[in-house]
């Protein structure tokens, strides 16, 4: 495979010649790190074997695309070809432009010790090794298969960072000047602050949001920083082979029950595609699950579900702009969404992006901007 020209073209897409990441992207054979991946179809997820179709392999590996490498507990490397797998993606080789964005936010100057959290395919660790050198890079993942295979494939391309199998939310294997997480976290683990060297920097995304947190360690053992203006979303951290079951039973309730009925002046919104709204709603009520669909009459529908038993169902009829809303459970989730949408209209923006971030030594994280605050 002529991977060098492909990698050079990818570097043009995701970086520029003056960037610290131009050469690492050009010199990393991503295809070696991702031999198999899953693609979605009507039946679920089907594994694609790269070496059996070199053209398809090259196209996938050197596109600025996320390649799903694990669905539920099933690794693409071990999946039966032609036999679909169902479930949620649980690991991937993240699109290179987002990997570069996270590493750029880490400010990886020569000599700093990096913890690359969530090894995945090993691509982010590979780029970091090119920038810093193997001896300054530690990469960590909870999945022993991923770490074993990534270590082997990194070795094949001449890179030998420290590869560790452990839960990234617990005690970390050393002291680091930078912690860059390629998995989203519900809050900042206190262990990260303990492992962060004085004046060290952490970069992560928050679960259920499109927010990148950047923060530098302070003398009291906490950290201060900002929510970046860039948008980003990663898979949520997990401690087992798969994520907990989705809220299927509550969805059945939300689909059938009448609940409290009201009319909204706004049409149905696909919340997860409106990054500011989605992020602010997730900070207001962490754990919300969103689903969208089409009614029998072709109307747009959305459902909001929460682990506390709250639910909402909303439908905008064809040709209409107002929405009929049904809600039940201990909280009125759609009312929370409406408050955020009104604020969005009144101010022309929401305060989540660009917010100041303050993290106490125990991991309590507060975001604030323009009189608005949210504490995790």
Buried (B, 14 or more C-beta within 10 A) or exposed (E): BEBEEBBBEBBEEBBEEEBBBBBBBBBBBBBBBBBBBBEEEEEBBBBBBBEEEEEEBBBBBBBEBBBBBBBBBBBBBEBEEEEBBEBBBBBBBBBBBBBBBBBBBBBBEEEBBBBBBBBBBBBBBBBBBBBBEBEBBBBBBBBEBBBEBBBEBBEEBEBEBBBBBBBBBEEBEEEBBBBBBBBBBBBBBBBBBEBBBEEBBBBBBBBBBBBBBBBBBBEEBBBEBBBBEBBBBBBBBBEEEBBEEEBEEBBEBBBEEEBEEBEBEBEBBEBBEBBBBBBBBBBBBBBBBBBBEEEEEEBBBBBBBBEEEBBBBBBBBEEEEEBBBBBBBEBBBBBBBBEBBEBBEEEEEBBBBEBBBBBBBEBBBBBBBEEBBBEB
